[in-house]
Amino acid sequence: MHDTLINYINSRVSRPLALDEIEILKNNFVHRKIKKRQAFLQEGEISNYMGFLVKGAMKKYSIDAKGTEHIMSLYIEGWWVGDRESFAKITPSAFNIEACVDTDLLILTKNAAEEVFSLPIMNELTRRLDENYSYASQKRINAALSMTAEERYNMLIDSYPEFTQRFTQQLIASYLGITKETLSRIRSRAVKK
């Protein structure tokens, strides 16, 4: 289980993890299974964990006053899961995070995070992840403001082709900010091309 995390980190930093660093990671990241539809975090709770998704798929969402679910993020293997703001600031989360299928995570508590992120190599990883998150956020905001629904769908499929196999049309539609029916029409047009 930890090998997946170690390989992930080694592929994204300037040097391989040292044995003592690997030991610190193994001592601080704890395996947790989450069943399909089980919550990892609920709106209003303080996020006490961040997770590394080893196997499965998850979603982060909010629910508006009408009861409509709005997907903020979709997660698959090799992605970090959590509400960073709630975790860092120790404030109630505005989001729910839930498993879409039975899921395996390696979780990190707030206390464990202090030891893990005292490692310079983890600061390097965090900096790179923050940069990538910033780029992806800008890209998604720009797409929402300036692209058609079809263009947003095509961008999503180009960037994450596995999403169509891992998430329902309803979840993908919500992530794109469109209805399931609109997504169905877009997909039908794509098949006809």
C-alpha positions in Angstrom: 0.0 0.0 0.0 2.7 2.5 1.0 4.8 1.5 -2.1 2.2 3.3 -4.3 2.7 6.5 -2.3 6.5 6.1 -2.3 6.6 5.5 -6.1 4.3 8.5 -6.6 6.6 10.8 -4.6 9.8 9.5 -6.2 8.3 10.2 -9.6 7.7 13.9 -8.8 10.7 15.0 -6.8 14.4 15.7 -7.6 15.8 12.7 -5.9 14.6 9.3 -4.5 13.3 9.2 -1.0 15.9 8.1 1.6 15.2 5.1 3.8 14.7 7.3 6.9 12.2 9.4 4.9 10.3 6.3 3.7 10.1 5.2 7.3 8.6 8.5 8.4 6.0 8.2 5.6 5.1 4.7 6.5 4.8 5.6 10.2 2.5 8.6 9.5 0.3 7.5 6.6 -2.4 5.1 7.8 -4.5 2.8 5.5 -8.2 3.5 5.5 -10.9 1.7 3.6 -14.0 3.7 2.6 -17.1 2.0 1.2 -19.1 3.3 -1.8 -21.2 6.3 -0.7 -19.4 6.6 2.6 -18.3 10.1 3.6 -14.6 11.0 4.1 -15.7 14.5 5.1 -19.1 16.2 5.6 -20.0 19.8 5.2 -19.6 21.6 8.5 -17.0 19.2 9.8 -13.4 20.3 10.3 -11.1 18.3 8.0 -8.8 16.3 10.3 -7.3 14.3 7.4 -5.8 14.5 4.0 -5.7 11.4 1.9 -3.7 9.9 -0.9 -6.0 7.8 -3.1 -4.5 4.4 -3.6 -7.5 2.6 -5.2 -10.9 3.8 -6.0 -12.7 7.0 -7.0 -14.1 9.9 -5.0 -16.0 13.2 -5.4 -15.9 16.5 -3.6 -19.2 18.4 -3.7 -21.5 21.0 -2.2 -25.3 21.0 -2.1 -27.2 24.2 -2.8 -30.4 25.5 -1.1 -32.5 23.6 -3.7 -30.7 20.3 -2.8 -28.7 20.2 -6.0 -25.3 18.6 -5.9 -22.4 20.6 -7.4 -19.2 18.6 -8.1 -16.1 20.6 -7.2 -13.5 17.8 -7.8 -13.3 14.2 -8.9 -10.5 12.0 -7.7 -8.9 8.8 -8.9 -5.8 6.8 -8.0 -2.7 8.8 -7.4 -4.6 12.0 -6.4 -4.7 13.8 -3.1 -8.1 14.0 -1.4 -9.3 16.5 1.1 -10.4 20.1 1.9 -7.0 21.9 2.2 -8.5 25.1 3.5 -10.4 23.3 6.3 -7.3 21.1 7.1 -4.9 24.0 7.2 -7.0 26.7 8.9 -8.9 24.3 11.2 -12.3 25.7 10.0 -15.6 23.9 9.0 -15.6 22.6 5.5 -18.0 23.9 2.9 -17.8 20.5 1.1 -18.7 16.9 1.3 -16.2 14.2 0.1 -17.5 10.8 -0.6 -16.3 7.5 -2.2 -17.9 6.7 -5.5 -16.7 3.1 -5.3 -15.1 1.1 -2.5 -11.9 3.0 -1.9 -8.5 2.6 -0.3 -6.7 5.7 1.1 -3.5 6.4 2.9 -4.6 9.2 5.4 -2.5 11.8 7.2 -3.7 13.5 10.3 -2.9 17.1 11.2 -0.3 16.0 13.7 1.3 13.5 11.4 1.4 16.1 8.6 3.7 18.3 10.7 6.3 15.5 10.9 5.9 14.6 7.2 6.1 18.2 6.0 9.1 18.9 8.1 11.0 16.8 5.5 12.5 19.1 2.8 11.7 16.6 0.1 8.0 16.8 1.0 8.1 20.6 0.8 9.5 20.2 -2.7 6.6 17.8 -3.6 4.0 20.2 -2.0 5.4 23.1 -4.0 5.1 21.2 -7.3 1.6 20.0 -6.4 0.5 23.6 -5.5 1.8 24.8 -8.9 -0.1 22.1 -10.7 -3.2 22.7 -8.7 -3.0 26.4 -9.5 -2.6 25.8 -13.2 -5.5 23.3 -13.3 -7.7 25.7 -11.3 -7.0 28.6 -13.7 -7.6 26.3 -16.7 -11.0 25.2 -15.2 -12.1 28.7 -14.3 -11.2 30.0 -17.8 -13.1 27.1 -19.3 -16.1 27.8 -17.2 -16.0 31.5 -18.3 -15.1 31.3 -21.9 -15.9 27.8 -23.4 -19.0 26.1 -24.5 -20.3 23.0 -22.7 -19.0 20.9 -25.6 -15.6 22.5 -25.5 -15.4 21.9 -21.7 -16.4 18.3 -22.1 -13.8 17.8 -24.8 -11.1 19.4 -22.7 -12.0 17.1 -19.8 -11.9 14.0 -21.9 -8.6 15.1 -23.5 -7.1 15.7 -20.0 -8.7 12.8 -18.1 -10.0 10.2 -20.6 -10.4 7.6 -17.8 -13.2 9.8 -16.2 -15.8 8.5 -18.6 -15.1 4.9 -17.4 -14.8 5.9 -13.7 -17.7 8.3 -13.1 -21.3 8.4 -14.0 -22.6 10.8 -16.6 -24.5 12.6 -13.9 -21.2 13.3 -12.0 -19.4 14.4 -15.1 -22.3 16.7 -16.0 -22.3 18.3 -12.6 -18.5 18.7 -12.7 -18.9 20.5 -16.0 -21.8 22.6 -14.7 -24.3 21.2 -17.2 -27.3 18.9 -17.0 -27.1 15.2 -17.7 -29.3 15.8 -20.7 -26.9 18.3 -22.2 -24.0 16.0 -21.7 -26.0 13.2 -23.4 -26.5 15.5 -26.4 -22.8 16.4 -26.5 -21.8 12.7 -26.4 -24.3 11.8 -29.1 -22.9 14.5 -31.4 -19.4 13.3 -30.7 -20.3 9.7 -31.7 -21.9 11.0 -35.0 -18.6 12.8 -36.0 
